[in-house]
Amino acid sequence: MHRTKFHSDLSPSLVIRLRKKLLLNAILLVIAASAIAYAWVVRDGGTRAEENGETPSGVAKFEAVVNGMRSMDVFVCANISDGLTEKEAELIAGTTFIQVKGEHVWHRLDTLTFDDTQITAHYTWGYDKTDLGHIYDMTADLTTLQITVDYCF
C-alpha cells in the first residue's frame, strides 16, 4: 500500500490559503454560536422571573433616577439582605455608573461611604485621562432600592 502525504501534493501557497479559510470558518462558527447563545439567554433566560414580576435571587433591582429627569432599572448581582460589604457597595456604585455613563468614559471613584441602609459614592469622570473634571454623585437607599444620580455633562 502506497501512502502519500496530503501536503506534498499541494503547493505551499494553496496550503496557506486553505488554512486561512479554515481559520476564518472556525471564527465565524464561534461568532455565530455566541450570537445564538446570547439570543437564547436574552429571550428565555429570565422568562420565569419576568412572568412572576420577580427579580432572580442574588440579584438586587434598583430604580435609579438620573439628574431628576429619567429613571432606569439597575440590576446588580449582590445579596443585600444579609448586610452590605464594601465589595457589594462598590459593585452597586460601579454598576450604576456604567449603566448611566457607559463604559467608554474614564472614571475614578473618589469616595465611597456605606452602611446597611445607604451608599454614597462620588466619582470624577471625563472623556479621556486629562478630562477628569466632571462630577458624578450617587446615593442609594437600600431600604427603598432607590438610587439618585446627579452628574454634570
ZIFENLIN-V242716 format. One record per backbone hydrogen bond with DSSP energy under -1.0 kcal/mol. NH is the residue of the N-H (numbers start at 1). CO is the residue of the C=O. If there is no record, write none. Layout:
<<NH CO> <NH CO>>
//
This chain:
<<10 7> <15 11> <16 12> <17 13> <18 14> <19 15> <20 16> <21 17> <22 18> <23 19> <24 20> <25 21> <26 22> <27 23> <28 24> <29 25> <30 26> <31 27> <32 28> <33 29> <34 30> <35 31> <36 32> <37 33> <38 34> <39 35> <40 36> <41 37> <42 38> <43 39> <44 40> <45 41> <47 44> <50 46> <51 47> <52 48> <54 49> <59 56> <60 76> <62 74> <63 145> <64 72> <65 147> <66 70> <67 149> <69 66> <70 66> <72 64> <74 62> <76 60> <78 76> <89 85> <90 86> <91 87> <92 88> <93 89> <94 90> <95 91> <96 92> <97 93> <98 94> <99 95> <100 96> <101 97> <102 98> <106 126> <108 124> <110 122> <111 122> <113 120> <115 118> <119 140> <120 113> <121 138> <122 111> <123 136> <124 108> <125 134> <126 106> <131 128> <133 131> <134 125> <136 123> <137 150> <138 121> <139 148> <140 119> <141 146> <142 117> <145 141> <146 141> <147 63> <148 139> <149 65> <150 137> <152 135>>
//
